[in-house]
Amino acid sequence: MNEMEHISSNFKAAQGLTFSKDLPLLLLVQANNEGVKEWIPLHEGQIKDSLHGKVITMDGEHYLHHTLFKEIAEDVRAFMNEAK
């Protein structure tokens, strides 16, 4: 409940922040989110400065981990092997 009460201010506070360049960064993203304009480019922008960043789009609902947990586990394992 607290998170939802502060979602707008937290989002504004996080804008412009970046991840460390040497942090391996894997984003598993819903492939077709019609509710957010520029959904995929938004995530691609988050990894653009990462030395080892990757966006994987997945067909599914917002809570991808509910139905695609096996695929997510495989993607995480492969990413961890690539990041070594």
DOVEXZA-662101 format. One line per field, with one value per atom (N, C-alpha, C): residue number from 1; residue in one letter; chain; atom name; x negated, y, z negated. Coordinates in nm, 4 decimals, decimal comma. Example, Ala and Ser with C-alpha at 12.3 -4.5 7.8 and 13.67 -1.06 7.14 Angstrom:
2
bavo c(1  1  1  2  2  2)
guvo c(a  a  a  s  s  s)
vexdren c(A  A  A  A  A  A)
kolpa c(N  CA  C  N  CA  C)
px c(-1,3190  -1,2300  -1,3200  -1,2850  -1,3670  -1,2900)
py c(-0,5690  -0,4500  -0,3300  -0,2250  -0,1060  0,0030)
pz c(-0,7800  -0,7800  -0,7800  -0,7080  -0,7140  -0,7870)
END
This chain:
84
bavo c(1  1  1  2  2  2  3  3  3  4  4  4  5  5  5  6  6  6  7  7  7  8  8  8  9  9  9  10  10  10  11  11  11  12  12  12  13  13  13  14  14  14  15  15  15  16  16  16  17  17  17  18  18  18  19  19  19  20  20  20  21  21  21  22  22  22  23  23  23  24  24  24  25  25  25  26  26  26  27  27  27  28  28  28  29  29  29  30  30  30  31  31  31  32  32  32  33  33  33  34  34  34  35  35  35  36  36  36  37  37  37  38  38  38  39  39  39  40  40  40  41  41  41  42  42  42  43  43  43  44  44  44  45  45  45  46  46  46  47  47  47  48  48  48  49  49  49  50  50  50  51  51  51  52  52  52  53  53  53  54  54  54  55  55  55  56  56  56  57  57  57  58  58  58  59  59  59  60  60  60  61  61  61  62  62  62  63  63  63  64  64  64  65  65  65  66  66  66  67  67  67  68  68  68  69  69  69  70  70  70  71  71  71  72  72  72  73  73  73  74  74  74  75  75  75  76  76  76  77  77  77  78  78  78  79  79  79  80  80  80  81  81  81  82  82  82  83  83  83  84  84  84)
guvo c(m  m  m  n  n  n  e  e  e  m  m  m  e  e  e  h  h  h  i  i  i  s  s  s  s  s  s  n  n  n  f  f  f  k  k  k  a  a  a  a  a  a  q  q  q  g  g  g  l  l  l  t  t  t  f  f  f  s  s  s  k  k  k  d  d  d  l  l  l  p  p  p  l  l  l  l  l  l  l  l  l  l  l  l  v  v  v  q  q  q  a  a  a  n  n  n  n  n  n  e  e  e  g  g  g  v  v  v  k  k  k  e  e  e  w  w  w  i  i  i  p  p  p  l  l  l  h  h  h  e  e  e  g  g  g  q  q  q  i  i  i  k  k  k  d  d  d  s  s  s  l  l  l  h  h  h  g  g  g  k  k  k  v  v  v  i  i  i  t  t  t  m  m  m  d  d  d  g  g  g  e  e  e  h  h  h  y  y  y  l  l  l  h  h  h  h  h  h  t  t  t  l  l  l  f  f  f  k  k  k  e  e  e  i  i  i  a  a  a  e  e  e  d  d  d  v  v  v  r  r  r  a  a  a  f  f  f  m  m  m  n  n  n  e  e  e  a  a  a  k  k  k)
vexdren c(A  A  A  A  A  A  A  A  A  A  A  A  A  A  A  A  A  A  A  A  A  A  A  A  A  A  A  A  A  A  A  A  A  A  A  A  A  A  A  A  A  A  A  A  A  A  A  A  A  A  A  A  A  A  A  A  A  A  A  A  A  A  A  A  A  A  A  A  A  A  A  A  A  A  A  A  A  A  A  A  A  A  A  A  A  A  A  A  A  A  A  A  A  A  A  A  A  A  A  A  A  A  A  A  A  A  A  A  A  A  A  A  A  A  A  A  A  A  A  A  A  A  A  A  A  A  A  A  A  A  A  A  A  A  A  A  A  A  A  A  A  A  A  A  A  A  A  A  A  A  A  A  A  A  A  A  A  A  A  A  A  A  A  A  A  A  A  A  A  A  A  A  A  A  A  A  A  A  A  A  A  A  A  A  A  A  A  A  A  A  A  A  A  A  A  A  A  A  A  A  A  A  A  A  A  A  A  A  A  A  A  A  A  A  A  A  A  A  A  A  A  A  A  A  A  A  A  A  A  A  A  A  A  A  A  A  A  A  A  A  A  A  A  A  A  A  A  A  A  A  A  A)
kolpa c(N  CA  C  N  CA  C  N  CA  C  N  CA  C  N  CA  C  N  CA  C  N  CA  C  N  CA  C  N  CA  C  N  CA  C  N  CA  C  N  CA  C  N  CA  C  N  CA  C  N  CA  C  N  CA  C  N  CA  C  N  CA  C  N  CA  C  N  CA  C  N  CA  C  N  CA  C  N  CA  C  N  CA  C  N  CA  C  N  CA  C  N  CA  C  N  CA  C  N  CA  C  N  CA  C  N  CA  C  N  CA  C  N  CA  C  N  CA  C  N  CA  C  N  CA  C  N  CA  C  N  CA  C  N  CA  C  N  CA  C  N  CA  C  N  CA  C  N  CA  C  N  CA  C  N  CA  C  N  CA  C  N  CA  C  N  CA  C  N  CA  C  N  CA  C  N  CA  C  N  CA  C  N  CA  C  N  CA  C  N  CA  C  N  CA  C  N  CA  C  N  CA  C  N  CA  C  N  CA  C  N  CA  C  N  CA  C  N  CA  C  N  CA  C  N  CA  C  N  CA  C  N  CA  C  N  CA  C  N  CA  C  N  CA  C  N  CA  C  N  CA  C  N  CA  C  N  CA  C  N  CA  C  N  CA  C  N  CA  C  N  CA  C  N  CA  C  N  CA  C  N  CA  C  N  CA  C  N  CA  C  N  CA  C)
px c(-0,0836  0,0000  -0,0878  -0,1954  -0,2850  -0,3468  -0,3862  -0,4465  -0,3494  -0,2255  -0,1273  -0,0980  -0,1031  -0,0797  -0,1915  -0,3106  -0,4264  -0,4791  -0,4010  -0,4510  -0,4893  -0,4103  -0,4398  -0,5681  -0,5822  -0,7022  -0,8259  -0,8116  -0,9259  -0,9698  -0,8741  -0,9069  -0,9827  -0,9335  -0,9996  -1,1405  -1,1572  -1,2885  -1,3873  -1,3376  -1,4254  -1,4610  -1,3871  -1,4159  -1,5556  -1,6293  -1,7641  -1,8708  -1,8317  -1,9302  -1,9748  -2,0962  -2,1480  -2,2084  -2,2216  -2,2898  -2,4392  -2,5179  -2,6631  -2,6966  -2,7924  -2,8283  -2,8750  -2,9405  -2,9946  -2,8985  -2,7768  -2,6764  -2,6085  -2,6209  -2,5458  -2,3958  -2,3263  -2,1882  -2,1003  -2,0078  -1,9144  -1,7730  -1,7030  -1,5650  -1,4743  -1,3842  -1,2844  -1,1560  -1,1121  -1,0099  -0,8940  -0,7743  -0,6551  -0,6674  -0,6498  -0,6715  -0,5682  -0,4460  -0,3405  -0,2649  -0,3166  -0,2499  -0,1879  -0,0607  0,0069  0,0368  0,0260  0,0568  -0,0541  -0,1752  -0,2885  -0,3529  -0,3429  -0,4029  -0,5545  -0,6156  -0,7618  -0,8123  -0,7359  -0,7690  -0,9059  -0,9292  -1,0565  -1,1720  -1,1587  -1,2679  -1,3004  -1,2016  -1,2250  -1,3241  -1,3050  -1,3933  -1,5289  -1,5268  -1,6540  -1,7395  -1,6750  -1,7464  -1,8106  -1,7489  -1,8042  -1,9339  -1,9526  -2,0738  -2,1770  -2,1456  -2,2307  -2,3746  -2,4005  -2,5372  -2,6021  -2,5307  -2,5824  -2,6809  -2,7918  -2,8892  -2,8345  -2,7450  -2,6825  -2,5350  -2,4590  -2,3163  -2,2374  -2,1203  -2,0379  -1,8912  -1,8080  -1,6630  -1,6089  -1,5303  -1,4631  -1,3129  -1,2486  -1,1043  -1,0364  -0,9249  -0,8524  -0,7040  -0,6412  -0,4976  -0,4258  -0,3501  -0,2770  -0,2163  -0,1527  -0,0913  -0,1977  -0,1578  -0,2505  -0,3351  -0,2736  -0,3457  -0,4030  -0,5070  -0,5671  -0,6090  -0,6545  -0,7046  -0,5949  -0,4696  -0,3607  -0,3468  -0,3700  -0,3457  -0,4708  -0,5744  -0,6940  -0,8166  -0,7957  -0,9061  -1,0141  -0,9775  -1,0783  -1,1652  -1,1019  -1,1761  -1,2650  -1,2126  -1,2892  -1,4125  -1,3956  -1,5093  -1,6154  -1,5735  -1,6683  -1,7410  -1,6667  -1,7273  -1,8258  -1,7918  -1,8815  -2,0093  -1,9953  -2,1144  -2,2047  -2,1467  -2,2266  -2,2936  -2,2231  -2,2807  -2,3958  -2,3795  -2,4864  -2,6108  -2,5924  -2,7054  -2,7742  -2,6971  -2,7549  -2,8312  -2,7831  -2,8413  -2,9704  -3,0036  -3,1254  -3,2490)
py c(-0,1190  0,0000  0,1250  0,1207  0,2351  0,2646  0,1599  0,1786  0,2487  0,2074  0,2671  0,4125  0,4438  0,5821  0,6751  0,6197  0,7010  0,6741  0,6047  0,5637  0,6830  0,7869  0,9026  0,9729  0,9989  1,0678  0,9792  0,8492  0,7583  0,7508  0,7490  0,7447  0,8710  0,9850  1,1122  1,1159  1,0658  1,0667  0,9751  0,8700  0,7737  0,8157  0,9088  0,9525  1,0132  0,9766  1,0291  0,9477  0,8563  0,7702  0,6626  0,6153  0,5109  0,3982  0,2845  0,1712  0,1865  0,1266  0,1246  0,0561  0,1107  0,0559  -0,0890  -0,1268  -0,2627  -0,3617  -0,3189  -0,4075  -0,4865  -0,6189  -0,6977  -0,6731  -0,6410  -0,5978  -0,6735  -0,7515  -0,8288  -0,7806  -0,7363  -0,6925  -0,7855  -0,8511  -0,9385  -0,8568  -0,8285  -0,7282  -0,7853  -0,7473  -0,7845  -0,7285  -0,8131  -0,7735  -0,6733  -0,6848  -0,5998  -0,5322  -0,4200  -0,3439  -0,2211  -0,2304  -0,1213  -0,0041  -0,0238  0,0823  0,1836  0,1510  0,2421  0,2668  0,3898  0,4273  0,4123  0,3605  0,3437  0,2458  0,1425  0,0448  -0,0194  -0,0740  -0,1413  -0,0398  0,0714  0,1699  0,2231  0,2326  0,2754  0,1815  0,0520  -0,0466  -0,0537  -0,0396  -0,0376  0,0816  0,1913  0,3074  0,2824  0,1973  0,1669  0,0875  0,0107  -0,0717  -0,0146  0,0963  0,1458  0,1714  0,2071  0,2356  0,1180  0,0092  -0,1079  -0,1841  -0,2242  -0,3040  -0,4423  -0,4906  -0,6206  -0,6113  -0,5484  -0,5322  -0,5987  -0,6489  -0,7195  -0,7041  -0,6803  -0,6779  -0,8001  -0,8780  -0,9929  -0,9658  -0,9619  -0,9432  -1,0794  -1,0833  -1,2085  -1,1846  -1,2764  -1,2684  -1,3175  -1,2302  -1,2672  -1,1457  -1,1692  -1,0623  -0,9923  -0,8871  -0,8061  -0,8909  -0,9842  -1,0694  -1,1909  -1,1686  -1,2730  -1,3937  -1,3705  -1,4794  -1,5776  -1,5388  -1,6301  -1,7435  -1,7131  -1,8131  -1,8531  -1,7718  -1,7983  -1,8260  -1,8810  -1,9015  -1,9938  -2,0928  -2,1833  -2,1102  -2,0339  -1,9573  -1,8524  -1,7890  -1,6890  -1,7523  -1,8681  -1,9380  -1,9711  -2,0179  -2,0494  -1,9237  -1,8145  -1,6891  -1,6343  -1,6457  -1,5979  -1,6819  -1,8131  -1,9000  -1,8661  -1,8503  -1,8184  -1,6828  -1,5856  -1,4525  -1,4579  -1,5334  -1,5441  -1,6102  -1,7087  -1,7723  -1,6754  -1,5931  -1,4936  -1,3854  -1,3520  -1,2412  -1,2797  -1,4074  -1,4506  -1,3992)
pz c(0,0000  0,0000  0,0000  -0,0765  -0,0840  0,0515  0,1220  0,2537  0,3478  0,3475  0,4375  0,3997  0,2727  0,2295  0,2771  0,2958  0,3324  0,4728  0,5545  0,6856  0,7729  0,7722  0,8567  0,8123  0,6845  0,6360  0,6492  0,6277  0,6429  0,7892  0,8802  1,0223  1,0628  1,0184  1,0502  0,9915  0,8699  0,8046  0,8770  0,9401  1,0080  1,1505  1,2074  1,3442  1,3493  1,4500  1,4669  1,3962  1,3088  1,2435  1,3414  1,3259  1,4139  1,3316  1,3947  1,3333  1,3552  1,2683  1,2850  1,4170  1,4920  1,6237  1,6169  1,5063  1,4977  1,4313  1,4042  1,3468  1,4581  1,4594  1,5584  1,5366  1,6424  1,6312  1,7293  1,6772  1,7582  1,7281  1,8306  1,8149  1,8935  1,8247  1,8861  1,8942  2,0158  2,0389  2,1190  2,0793  2,1545  2,2959  2,3957  2,5351  2,5851  2,5411  2,5948  2,4803  2,4343  2,3291  2,3942  2,4256  2,4948  2,4032  2,2720  2,1769  2,1584  2,2027  2,1852  2,3207  2,3652  2,4929  2,4830  2,5882  2,5927  2,4863  2,4560  2,3518  2,3736  2,4911  2,5191  2,5239  2,5965  2,5954  2,4560  2,3707  2,2323  2,1638  2,1811  2,1191  2,1891  2,3198  2,3937  2,3482  2,3172  2,2671  2,1315  2,0510  1,9192  1,9279  2,0333  2,0444  2,1408  2,2059  2,3152  2,2736  2,1506  2,1063  2,0338  2,0222  1,9517  2,0407  1,9829  2,0580  2,0899  2,0052  2,0296  1,9925  2,0816  2,0594  2,1698  2,1326  2,2308  2,1945  2,2968  2,2811  2,3529  2,2829  2,3436  2,3364  2,4526  2,4543  2,4507  2,3792  2,3610  2,3845  2,4562  2,4779  2,3535  2,2912  2,1714  2,1053  1,9928  1,9150  1,8316  1,7614  1,6819  1,5867  1,5170  1,4216  1,4938  1,5711  1,6531  1,5710  1,4489  1,3656  1,3247  1,3370  1,3023  1,4039  1,5303  1,6348  1,7128  1,7088  1,7899  1,7034  1,5851  1,4900  1,5448  1,6221  1,6786  1,7808  1,8686  1,9689  1,9017  1,7978  1,7246  1,6618  1,6000  1,5383  1,6433  1,7598  1,8674  1,9150  1,9307  1,9765  1,8730  1,7453  1,6400  1,6372  1,6465  1,6490  1,7672  1,8835  2,0032  1,9869  1,9338  1,9145  1,8152  1,7086  1,6074  1,6681  1,7531  1,8198  1,9152  1,9843  2,0758  1,9986  1,8800  1,8026  1,7305  1,7283  1,6566  1,7233)
END
